[in-house]
Amino acid sequence: MRIFRVLGLALAIILIRFLVPEIFHALEHTFLMVLQVIETVLTKAETGPNTASLIQLLPR
């Protein structure tokens, strides 16, 4: 029975090894999109009193 624990641990380590870069890539993409939205909102706020709603500023 101990061999199944070892095999399970090895499988978990292998899965984590291959999935962690994908997780970091998704977090990086999300962070960059948030920064892009903030930049767009600030740019639109600076350009004049004709401000659009936040929904229109979101990237499509």
C-alpha positions as CSV (number, residue, x, y, z in Angstrom):
1,M,0.0,0.0,0.0
2,R,2.9,2.3,0.6
3,I,3.9,2.1,-3.1
4,F,0.5,3.7,-4.0
5,R,1.3,6.7,-1.8
6,V,4.7,7.1,-3.4
7,L,3.2,6.8,-6.9
8,G,0.5,9.3,-6.0
9,L,3.1,11.8,-4.6
10,A,5.2,11.4,-7.8
11,L,2.2,11.9,-10.0
12,A,1.2,15.0,-8.0
13,I,4.8,16.4,-8.3
14,I,4.8,15.8,-12.0
15,L,1.4,17.5,-12.5
16,I,2.4,20.5,-10.4
17,R,5.6,20.8,-12.4
18,F,3.8,21.1,-15.6
19,L,0.8,23.2,-14.4
20,V,2.6,25.9,-12.5
21,P,3.9,27.7,-15.6
22,E,0.4,27.8,-17.0
23,I,-1.0,29.2,-13.8
24,F,1.7,31.9,-13.7
25,H,1.0,32.7,-17.4
26,A,-2.7,33.1,-16.6
27,L,-2.0,35.4,-13.6
28,E,0.4,37.5,-15.7
29,H,-2.2,37.9,-18.4
30,T,-4.9,38.9,-15.9
31,F,-2.6,41.4,-14.3
32,L,-1.6,43.0,-17.6
33,M,-5.3,43.3,-18.6
34,V,-6.1,45.0,-15.3
35,L,-3.3,47.5,-15.9
36,Q,-4.4,48.1,-19.5
37,V,-8.0,48.9,-18.2
38,I,-6.6,51.2,-15.6
39,E,-4.4,52.9,-18.2
40,T,-7.4,53.3,-20.5
41,V,-9.6,54.8,-17.8
42,L,-6.9,57.3,-16.7
43,T,-6.3,58.3,-20.3
44,K,-10.0,58.8,-21.0
45,A,-10.3,60.8,-17.8
46,E,-7.5,63.1,-18.8
47,T,-8.7,63.8,-22.4
48,G,-11.8,65.8,-21.4
49,P,-15.2,66.0,-19.8
50,N,-16.8,63.6,-22.3
51,T,-16.1,60.5,-20.2
52,A,-17.4,57.2,-21.3
53,S,-18.8,54.6,-18.9
54,L,-16.5,51.9,-17.6
55,I,-18.3,49.3,-19.7
56,Q,-17.3,51.1,-22.9
57,L,-13.7,51.3,-21.8
58,L,-13.2,47.6,-21.2
59,P,-11.2,45.8,-24.0
60,R,-13.3,43.5,-26.2
